[in-house]
Amino acid sequence: MTEALRAVLDEIEKLPEEEQNRLAELLEREVEEREWEAITSKPGSERFLSKLVEEALEEDRAGRTVESDDNW
Protein backbone atom coordinates (compact mmCIF):
# COMPACT_ATOMS: atom_id res chain seq x y z
CA MET A 1 0.00 0.00 0.00
CA THR A 2 1.34 3.42 -0.85
CA GLU A 3 1.91 6.07 1.78
CA ALA A 4 -0.63 8.32 0.03
CA LEU A 5 -3.34 5.67 0.26
CA ARG A 6 -2.42 4.87 3.84
CA ALA A 7 -2.73 8.58 4.76
CA VAL A 8 -6.16 8.83 3.14
CA LEU A 9 -7.36 5.68 4.89
CA ASP A 10 -6.12 7.07 8.21
CA GLU A 11 -8.27 10.16 7.62
CA ILE A 12 -11.27 8.08 6.56
CA GLU A 13 -11.04 6.13 9.84
CA LYS A 14 -11.81 9.38 11.67
CA LEU A 15 -15.12 9.86 9.84
CA PRO A 16 -18.51 8.67 11.08
CA GLU A 17 -19.38 5.08 10.21
CA GLU A 18 -22.00 6.07 7.62
CA GLU A 19 -19.49 8.19 5.74
CA GLN A 20 -16.88 5.42 5.91
CA ASN A 21 -19.40 2.98 4.44
CA ARG A 22 -20.31 5.40 1.64
CA LEU A 23 -16.66 5.84 0.71
CA ALA A 24 -16.09 2.08 0.90
CA GLU A 25 -18.94 1.58 -1.58
CA LEU A 26 -17.39 4.12 -3.96
CA LEU A 27 -14.03 2.39 -3.79
CA GLU A 28 -15.61 -1.02 -4.26
CA ARG A 29 -17.46 0.17 -7.38
CA GLU A 30 -14.22 1.56 -8.80
CA VAL A 31 -12.40 -1.72 -8.23
CA GLU A 32 -15.27 -3.72 -9.74
CA GLU A 33 -15.35 -1.42 -12.77
CA ARG A 34 -11.63 -1.88 -13.33
CA GLU A 35 -12.00 -5.65 -13.02
CA TRP A 36 -14.87 -5.61 -15.53
CA GLU A 37 -12.84 -3.49 -17.95
CA ALA A 38 -9.95 -5.94 -17.65
CA ILE A 39 -12.26 -8.86 -18.39
CA THR A 40 -14.00 -7.23 -21.33
CA SER A 41 -10.80 -6.00 -22.96
CA LYS A 42 -9.38 -9.51 -23.36
CA PRO A 43 -9.46 -11.17 -26.77
CA GLY A 44 -12.50 -13.41 -27.08
CA SER A 45 -14.46 -11.57 -24.42
CA GLU A 46 -17.10 -10.45 -26.92
CA ARG A 47 -17.82 -14.06 -27.82
CA PHE A 48 -17.93 -15.04 -24.15
CA LEU A 49 -20.28 -12.19 -23.25
CA SER A 50 -22.53 -12.99 -26.20
CA LYS A 51 -22.79 -16.57 -24.91
CA LEU A 52 -23.71 -15.31 -21.43
CA VAL A 53 -26.41 -13.09 -22.91
CA GLU A 54 -27.85 -15.95 -24.93
CA GLU A 55 -27.87 -18.22 -21.86
CA ALA A 56 -29.62 -15.54 -19.80
CA LEU A 57 -32.24 -14.99 -22.49
CA GLU A 58 -32.79 -18.73 -22.76
CA GLU A 59 -33.32 -19.00 -19.00
CA ASP A 60 -35.72 -16.07 -19.11
CA ARG A 61 -37.73 -17.63 -21.96
CA ALA A 62 -37.88 -20.88 -19.98
CA GLY A 63 -39.28 -19.01 -16.97
CA ARG A 64 -36.27 -19.65 -14.76
CA THR A 65 -35.70 -15.99 -13.88
CA VAL A 66 -37.31 -13.58 -11.43
CA GLU A 67 -37.84 -9.84 -11.62
CA SER A 68 -35.42 -7.73 -9.62
CA ASP A 69 -35.56 -4.10 -8.61
CA ASP A 70 -31.84 -3.94 -7.83
CA ASN A 71 -30.18 -0.86 -9.27
CA TRP A 72 -26.68 -2.05 -9.78
Secondary structure as UniProt FT lines:
FT   HELIX           3..12
FT   TURN            13..14
FT   HELIX           17..40
FT   TURN            43..44
FT   HELIX           45..61
FT   TURN            62..63
//
